[in-house]
Each structure stands twice: as C-alpha cells, then as structure tokens.
Amino acid sequence: MTAHDQSDYQVRLEWGEAGLARLAPADVVVVVDVLDPGADEVAVANLAALGGAVVLRGGLTNADAVAQVCLALQHERAARTSVAVVAVGAIDDDGEDLAHLRFAVEDLLGAGAIIAALSARGTDHTSPEAAAACEAAHGLRAAVGHLVSASG
C-alpha cells in the first residue's frame, strides 16, 4: 500500500483510470462524468468491475440516490463498505485523457455532491481528497449551475 491508495479511509477520491489504479480496492466505485459520458467513463467502469467492485454512475443530479444505494449495500453486507469516487476529468477534442494535467470543475462538483450525500447519511470517514471535494460542492452549491456552464 502507498500513501496515494487512501486505504485508511472509507470514502476516497481520485481522477481517471490511472487514479482508480492508484486507489486501494473498494467495494463500490462511483464513476463521475457530469458533462460528457463516453469512452473514459466506460474504461474506468470496466476496470472497477474487473476488480469486483459494484460500479455506479454518479453526478450532480443523482448524488442522493447514489448515496442511498451505497448505504443499502453496506446494510446488505453488514460490514463497513468502502466507496471510491472516481472523477473522469478533462478530455480534449482528440479524446486524450487530460485528468493527469487538470481536473474538470463539473466532475469535481459532481464527486463532491456524492461525497456530501454520503456524509449527510453518516458515511463521513473521508480521505483529505474526498473531504476537499465535499466542501467545494457544499460551499459552492448555490453557484453550481453557473460554475458548470461557465467552466472550461
């Protein structure tokens, strides 16, 4: 295990396929691609499924539902359930994965909304990365529409 695997935390956050590979295995992987679901989202979901995780698609519009499913899975398992939230990140016009270069504001806010919904239901043992995304979504919730439409 490495410092970047976030294995000490129940709720984790990373960016893209490479980020998912850095994380410790999780029981649930939530893939977040708010504006442009596509090939990268499928690649992350396929990688997560190969690891045996339950894979969910999440974002700004279904954060509460995703949190409810995660809690239902935890109750069904009768054990602490780890959740890796993976923001797909910035993709250029040629389809190149730019997540290692910059994050996408909409995916940060979508991931943060999911983490905030989990926290509101008591699942709040989050990594620093997840906590920062949660607070960004919470603090900026009144401006989310503008931020998403005006972001690069």
Disulfide bonds with the S-S distance in Angstrom:
none
